[in-house]
């Protein structure tokens, strides 16, 4: 049975810092290349995906709740850092970031559950009972002859 793990505020703040790194670096990239601003939503979603996936990796249940909490704390962390560095571009930025982190949190949970299901199915296929001799795979004629020769030499008494 799996040990029950409880997530604390530090886990969620770590997710917030990870998620914050995406818009933080992206804002500096768009400062030099403003045309990249149109891809911002995708980059912010990727930050939400990374954060919620890593937090779900530590959680044992209620993944969607964990993903939502991770998204909200990531958003709050990003707002705190971006506001203190005067990078916030306006109220629309705040809304876009909240929506993208929420979508990213949901996608991160989906990816984590999909990966977890794949690992569980691999474990199920690996755990098989050993084959009996009757169920074994038939051998080629040459291998059967070699085995018969080996058995015959073992049975002969040495004089």
Secondary structure as GFF3:
##gff-version 3
##sequence-region A 1 159
A	DSSP	alpha_helix	9	32	.	.	.	ID=ss1
A	DSSP	three_ten_helix	34	39	.	.	.	ID=ss2
A	DSSP	alpha_helix	40	58	.	.	.	ID=ss3
A	DSSP	alpha_helix	63	84	.	.	.	ID=ss4
A	DSSP	alpha_helix	91	126	.	.	.	ID=ss5
A	DSSP	alpha_helix	141	155	.	.	.	ID=ss6
###
